[in-house]
């Protein structure tokens, strides 16, 4: 009777927390989203925060909210999934983005006993060398671009700290706080962002529901203007992103070497139309992985796929994951993630 009562209380507590969190993130989302009749595309900055360098999450169509992977890369998706990390995990990610832009990220997570899991992360975007041009005035009303022969660089940086814990046996919560900076030539701006996520196991087989609110923060402003024709920049909004997803495992009978996970996710950004992500992952002996996904309502992005391998080095477990993402006429993006658990 006592165990049944405790299970019943946990379910009630989980439902209360999930409902409260849903209400909170919906309010946050509504506060950062303009009316539906206003076109939202291009109304926010800090676009590098949308890039998730984790090859496993990318291979499954970017449907990361309900993926419980138990590694440090949860900081780049749903921070609530960090609650599944064991003692210690480290992840390294690298990808070549559109226009030969390099993106690298790093995350390390460690468990503090029953207190929860703490993680730190770093993400960097390097635009490479860019030819400098200036506007040369032909007359009082027109200008023409002039290549000076000089080069300049641009880069983005995000440094974060995260925390997650299991509230009950079915519910986990997590959050990130990140300091972010963007630099282009002599211009720069800094800001902070906050992410919040939850994962809830419904009790129906392996079905789980998850929600996340990402990139919430204040407006910012570029500083360092030196051109006499420039005035102070407008406010730069954060790319707030609200997601809800679900996932379920199949073929997971006792003793079976096979496991199939299907995930689906809806995405409501404040600077574009609603999007939908669908992904799947098949594994054999929890060692070899084949992943696939599709992105709906994107301008150029469509299908994704990838492979993964878990391996042992002594008492240390390692993982190697690869993802391919199709960007149509723009490029084909290749992503690689490498990690260890101690």
ROKOLNU-383594 format. One line per 10 residues: number of its first residue (from 0); their letters; for each residue y, x, z of C-alpha. Coordinates in steps of 0.2 Angstrom, whole numbers, plus 2048, in hexadecimal, padded with zeros to 3 digits. Last residue first. Example, Ala and Ser with C-alpha at 12.3 -4.5 7.8 and 13.67 -1.06 7.14 Angstrom:
# residues 2
1) SA) 7FB 844 824; 7EA 83E 827
# end
This chain:
# residues 342
341) XXXXXXXXXX) 825 8AA 7AB; 829 8A0 79B; 82E 8A9 78B; 838 8A4 77C; 83C 8A6 76A; 845 89A 75F; 848 89B 74C; 852 891 740; 853 890 72D; 861 886 725
331) XXXXXXXXXX) 860 881 712; 871 880 70A; 880 875 705; 878 86B 6F7; 86C 862 702; 86D 868 714; 85A 869 717; 855 86F 728; 846 87C 72B; 840 87F 73C
321) XXXXXXXXXX) 836 88E 744; 82F 88F 756; 828 89E 760; 822 89B 771; 81C 8A7 77F; 812 8A5 78F; 811 8B4 79B; 802 8B7 7A5; 7FC 8C4 799; 805 8C0 789
311) XXXXXXXXXX) 800 8AE 785; 805 8A4 775; 80D 894 770; 810 892 75D; 81C 887 754; 81F 880 743; 82E 877 73A; 834 868 730; 845 860 72C; 84A 852 720
301) XXXXXXXXXX) 85B 84B 71C; 86C 854 71F; 879 851 711; 885 842 716; 87A 83C 725; 875 82A 727; 863 82E 72C; 85C 83F 732; 849 842 72F; 83C 84C 739
291) XXXXXXXXXX) 82D 857 739; 823 862 744; 813 86C 743; 80D 874 753; 800 881 758; 7FC 884 76A; 7FB 873 773; 7E8 874 76E; 7EF 86D 75D; 800 866 75D
281) XXXXXXXXXX) 809 859 752; 81B 856 754; 826 847 74E; 838 843 74A; 844 835 746; 857 836 748; 863 829 745; 876 82A 742; 885 820 747; 895 824 73C
271) XXXXXXXXXX) 8A1 832 740; 8AD 839 74D; 8A8 831 75D; 896 834 75B; 889 826 75E; 877 82D 75B; 867 823 75B; 856 82B 75F; 844 82A 75A; 836 836 760
261) XXXXXXXXXX) 823 836 75B; 817 842 764; 806 846 75E; 7F9 84F 768; 7E9 856 763; 7DC 861 76D; 7D5 851 776; 7CD 854 787; 7D6 845 78F; 7DE 83A 782
251) XXXXXXXXXX) 7EF 83F 77B; 7ED 839 769; 7FE 832 76A; 80E 837 774; 81D 82C 775; 830 82F 773; 840 825 776; 852 829 772; 864 825 776; 873 830 771
241) XXXXXXXXXX) 886 830 775; 890 83F 76D; 8A2 844 771; 8A9 850 764; 8B7 856 770; 8C9 852 769; 8D5 85F 763; 8E7 85A 767; 8F3 85E 759; 8F9 86F 756
231) XXXXXXXXXX) 90B 876 75A; 915 879 74B; 912 884 73C; 91F 88B 730; 923 89A 73A; 911 89F 73A; 90D 8A7 74B; 903 899 753; 8F9 8A0 763; 8F2 890 76B
221) XXXXXXXXXX) 8E7 882 764; 8E7 872 76F; 8D9 86A 779; 8D4 858 77D; 8CA 856 78D; 8B7 856 78E; 8A6 84D 78A; 89B 857 77E; 88B 84E 781; 886 83D 788
211) XXXXXXXXXX) 873 83C 789; 866 82E 78A; 853 82E 78C; 844 823 78B; 832 827 78E; 822 820 788; 813 82A 78E; 808 81B 792; 813 80D 798; 81A 815 7A8
201) XXXXXXXXXX) 82C 814 7A2; 82F 827 7A3; 842 82A 7A4; 84C 839 79E; 85E 83A 7A2; 86D 844 79B; 87F 84A 79E; 889 856 795; 89A 85D 79A; 8A7 867 790
191) XXXXXXXXXX) 8B4 874 794; 8C3 87A 78A; 8CA 88A 781; 8D5 88C 772; 8D8 89A 766; 8E4 8A0 758; 8E6 8B2 754; 8D9 8B2 746; 8CE 8A3 74A; 8C7 8A1 75C
181) XXXXXXXXXX) 8BE 893 764; 8B9 893 777; 8AE 889 782; 8AA 888 794; 89B 87D 797; 894 871 7A4; 883 86A 7A1; 87A 85C 7AA; 869 856 7AE; 85F 846 7B5
171) XXXXXXXXXX) 84C 843 7B6; 843 833 7B9; 831 82F 7BA; 82A 839 7C9; 83B 835 7D1; 84C 83E 7D1; 845 84D 7C7; 852 85A 7C6; 85E 862 7BA; 86C 86F 7BA
161) XXXXXXXXXX) 876 878 7AD; 882 886 7AB; 88B 889 79B; 894 896 78F; 89A 890 77E; 8A1 89B 771; 8A9 899 760; 8AE 8A6 753; 8BB 8AA 745; 8BF 8BA 73C
151) XXXXXXXXXX) 8CD 8C1 732; 8CE 8CB 722; 8DD 8D2 718; 8DF 8D3 706; 8EE 8C8 706; 8E8 8B9 6FC; 8F6 8AE 6F7; 8F6 89B 6F9; 904 892 6F0; 913 889 6F7
141) XXXXXXXXXX) 91E 87B 6F3; 92E 872 6F8; 93B 87F 6FB; 935 88A 6ED; 926 895 6E9; 922 897 6FB; 913 8A3 6FE; 906 89A 709; 8FB 8A8 710; 8E8 8AC 70D
131) XXXXXXXXXX) 8DD 8B7 718; 8CB 8BA 712; 8BE 8B5 71F; 8B2 8C1 728; 8A4 8B9 731; 8A3 8A7 738; 89A 8AC 748; 894 89D 753; 88F 8A1 765; 885 898 772
121) XXXXXXXXXX) 881 89E 784; 877 895 791; 874 895 7A4; 866 88A 7AC; 862 883 7BD; 853 879 7C1; 851 86D 7D0; 851 86E 7E3; 83E 86C 7E5; 83C 87F 7E1
111) XXXXXXXXXX) 84B 887 7D9; 844 887 7C7; 84B 893 7BB; 853 891 7AA; 85A 89D 79C; 863 899 78D; 869 8A2 77D; 871 89D 76D; 875 8A5 75C; 87E 89D 74D
101) XXXXXXXXXX) 883 8A7 73E; 88D 89F 730; 886 8A3 71F; 890 894 717; 885 888 720; 87B 88E 72F; 870 89E 731; 866 89B 741; 861 8A4 751; 85A 89E 762
91) XXXXXXXXXX) 855 8A7 771; 84C 89E 780; 848 8A4 792; 83D 89A 79E; 83A 89C 7B1; 830 893 7BE; 82B 883 7B5; 837 879 7AA; 835 867 7AA; 845 863 7B3
81) XXXXXXXXXX) 84E 86B 7A4; 84A 85B 79A; 859 853 7A3; 865 85F 799; 862 855 789; 865 860 77A; 86D 872 77B; 869 874 78D; 857 86F 78A; 855 87F 782
71) XXXXXXXXXX) 84F 886 793; 83E 880 791; 833 871 796; 832 868 785; 836 856 78A; 83D 84F 77A; 846 83E 77D; 857 844 778; 852 851 76B; 851 847 75B
61) XXXXXXXXXX) 859 855 751; 84D 850 743; 83E 857 74C; 840 869 744; 851 86A 74D; 84A 867 75E; 83C 874 75C; 848 881 753; 855 880 762; 866 885 75B
51) XXXXXXXXXX) 86E 874 75E; 87F 874 754; 88A 865 75A; 894 871 765; 899 87A 756; 8A4 86B 751; 8B1 86F 75E; 8BD 863 756; 8BE 850 755; 8C6 843 749
41) XXXXXXXXXX) 8BD 849 73A; 8B4 839 736; 8B9 82A 742; 8C0 81E 735; 8C9 810 73F; 8C2 7FF 73F; 8B5 803 74C; 8C2 807 759; 8C4 819 75F; 8B6 821 769
31) XXXXXXXXXX) 8B9 82C 778; 8BB 81F 785; 8AD 815 77E; 8A1 824 780; 8A6 827 792; 8A4 815 796; 893 815 78D; 88E 825 797; 892 81C 7A7; 889 80C 7A4
21) XXXXXXXXXX) 879 815 79E; 87A 820 7AD; 87B 810 7B9; 86D 808 7AF; 862 817 7B0; 865 81A 7C2; 861 808 7C7; 851 808 7BC; 84B 818 7C4; 84F 812 7D6
11) XXXXXXXXXX) 845 802 7D2; 837 80C 7CB; 837 818 7DA; 837 809 7E6; 827 802 7DE; 81E 812 7DE; 822 814 7F0; 81C 803 7F4; 80C 806 7EA; 809 817 7F3
1) XX) 80C 80E 804; 800 800 800
# end
